[in-house]
């Protein structure tokens, strides 16, 4: 069985001391491909550099809502240059985060719209971060992005944490849904209901490493190899075999991100 971790941050400081070992252990565990996600211009460049060194690692370029206040027209041009590289398989992570509000809501909205417009221009799918902002993000997607999508999937809602009602909203708009270690946490009945409800052809697995480790690893650094724990939990919730989850999530990631 092989797996794809569709969202991790191996360029973050938590991996600086043992990056090579983490990558080797990940491959040995059966995680054949990784998507390393940019959160600002600097980390987007770092992600591309990492992808350039390893054939099984891909990258994204984008500005996280926490850093939305840093985004300007020049940065958009730099992101566009990065997006021309074939190792950049998506734009993001971008979105809205009203939980921490490290950038104002207006800055977040402006940054999201600018990046969605770039995604349309470059014809790349988007990686969406959404926390406590579902209605606003749906409205922006409906106005600035989805009407202009032609014959391709729009992207993925990363680290999905909501219940079935919002799940249906994103599925109706064609998005894939990314689940990570949060589905293993106790008291997450609504999120686990979303796992049951998501169609198999819209399901992706991720870690968000170094963050959000599965329940049995709480308090430790998350790593891409632990995406297998996410797959195990999904298999249990959906009453499917683990190899089925491995195969369908791998196929979905290859389809959305056009991986080779």
SVG drawing of the C-alpha trace seen along z (x, -y; Angstrom):
<svg xmlns="http://www.w3.org/2000/svg" viewBox="-26 -46 46 50">
<polyline fill="none" stroke="black" stroke-width="0.4" points="0.0,0.0 1.1,-3.5 -0.1,-6.9 0.1,-10.6 0.4,-13.2 -1.3,-16.1 -0.4,-18.8 2.8,-19.1 5.4,-21.7 8.8,-20.0 10.6,-23.3 9.5,-24.5 12.0,-24.8 10.7,-21.7 12.4,-19.6 15.6,-21.5 17.7,-19.0 16.6,-15.7 14.9,-16.5 16.7,-13.8 15.8,-11.1 12.1,-12.2 12.0,-12.0 13.6,-8.5 11.3,-7.2 8.3,-8.6 9.2,-6.7 10.0,-3.5 6.5,-3.7 4.8,-3.6 4.1,-7.3 5.3,-7.7 4.5,-11.3 4.3,-14.5 2.9,-18.0 4.9,-20.6 2.7,-23.7 3.8,-27.4 2.4,-29.9 4.1,-33.1 6.6,-34.1 9.6,-32.8 8.2,-29.4 6.8,-29.0 10.3,-29.4 11.6,-27.0 8.9,-24.5 9.9,-24.7 13.5,-24.2 12.6,-21.1 10.6,-19.8 13.5,-20.4 15.7,-18.1 13.3,-15.2 11.3,-13.7 8.5,-12.5 8.0,-15.9 5.8,-18.6 5.1,-22.1 2.5,-24.9 2.9,-28.6 0.6,-30.9 0.1,-33.3 -1.7,-32.0 -4.5,-34.3 -2.3,-34.9 0.2,-36.7 -2.4,-38.3 -1.3,-41.8 2.0,-41.1 0.5,-40.4 0.9,-43.1 1.0,-43.4 4.7,-42.7 4.3,-39.5 1.6,-38.3 4.0,-38.7 6.6,-36.6 4.0,-33.9 3.1,-33.9 6.7,-33.3 6.9,-30.4 3.6,-29.0 5.2,-28.6 7.4,-25.8 5.9,-22.3 6.7,-21.3 4.2,-23.8 1.0,-21.8 -1.4,-24.3 -1.7,-27.8 -2.1,-28.2 -2.6,-27.7 -4.9,-30.7 -8.2,-31.5 -9.7,-33.0 -9.0,-32.5 -11.3,-34.3 -10.1,-32.3 -6.8,-34.1 -7.2,-37.1 -3.5,-37.7 -4.4,-39.8 -7.6,-41.8 -10.6,-40.4 -10.4,-42.9 -6.7,-42.1 -7.6,-38.4 -10.4,-38.9 -8.3,-41.0 -5.4,-38.5 -7.8,-35.6 -9.3,-37.3 -5.9,-38.3 -4.7,-34.7 -7.9,-33.2 -7.5,-35.5 -3.9,-34.3 -5.2,-30.7 -7.6,-31.4 -4.7,-33.0 -2.3,-30.1 -5.0,-27.4 -3.8,-25.8 -6.1,-24.3 -6.3,-26.1 -5.5,-24.9 -8.1,-26.6 -7.6,-27.2 -10.9,-28.0 -11.4,-28.5 -14.5,-30.1 -15.2,-31.8 -17.2,-29.3 -19.9,-31.6 -17.6,-34.4 -15.3,-32.0 -18.2,-30.5 -19.4,-33.9 -15.9,-34.9 -15.5,-31.6 -18.9,-32.1 -18.3,-35.6 -14.6,-35.7 -13.6,-32.1 -16.1,-29.4 -18.0,-31.2 -14.7,-31.3 -13.6,-27.7 -14.0,-25.8 -13.4,-22.1 -11.2,-21.3 -11.7,-20.8 -11.4,-24.0 -9.2,-22.7 -9.2,-21.2 -10.6,-22.4 -7.6,-21.7 -7.8,-20.5 -11.6,-20.2 -13.0,-20.6 -16.8,-21.3 -19.9,-19.1 -22.0,-17.7 -23.8,-20.9 -20.7,-22.9 -19.3,-19.7 -22.3,-19.6 -21.7,-23.3 -18.1,-22.6 -18.9,-19.4 -21.7,-21.1 -19.0,-23.5 -16.8,-20.6 -14.1,-20.8 -12.1,-17.9 -12.0,-17.5 -8.7,-17.1 -8.8,-15.3 -6.0,-15.0 -5.3,-13.9 -8.2,-15.9 -10.5,-13.1 -8.9,-10.9 -9.6,-13.3 -12.3,-12.3 -15.5,-14.4 -15.3,-15.1 -18.6,-13.4 -19.6,-16.1 -16.3,-15.9 -16.4,-12.1 -19.9,-12.4 -18.4,-14.5 -15.9,-11.7 -18.7,-9.2 -20.6,-11.5 -17.8,-12.6 -17.9,-10.7 -14.9,-8.5 -13.9,-10.4 -13.6,-13.7 -11.5,-12.4 -7.9,-13.4 -5.6,-12.6 -3.0,-14.9 -1.0,-15.6 -0.4,-19.3 2.9,-18.2 4.4,-19.4 1.0,-20.2 -2.1,-18.2 -0.7,-14.8 -3.1,-11.9 -4.6,-11.1 -2.0,-8.5 0.8,-11.0 -0.6,-14.1 2.2,-16.3 4.7,-15.0 5.8,-16.5 3.5,-15.3 5.3,-13.7 4.1,-12.8 4.4,-9.0 1.5,-9.5 -0.9,-10.1 -1.3,-6.4 -3.0,-6.8 -5.5,-9.2 -6.2,-6.6 -6.7,-3.9 -9.3,-6.1 -11.1,-6.9 -11.2,-3.2 -12.8,-2.5 -15.4,-5.3 -16.4,-4.4 -16.2,-0.6 -13.8,-0.1 -10.5,1.8 -7.3,-0.2 -6.0,0.6 -9.2,-0.8 -8.6,-4.1 -4.9,-4.1 -5.8,-3.5 -8.7,-5.9 -7.0,-8.8 -3.9,-8.3 -5.9,-8.4 -7.8,-11.5 -4.5,-13.4 -3.1,-12.4 -6.2,-13.6 -6.5,-17.0 -2.9,-18.0 -1.9,-16.3 1.0,-14.4 3.2,-12.2"/>
</svg>
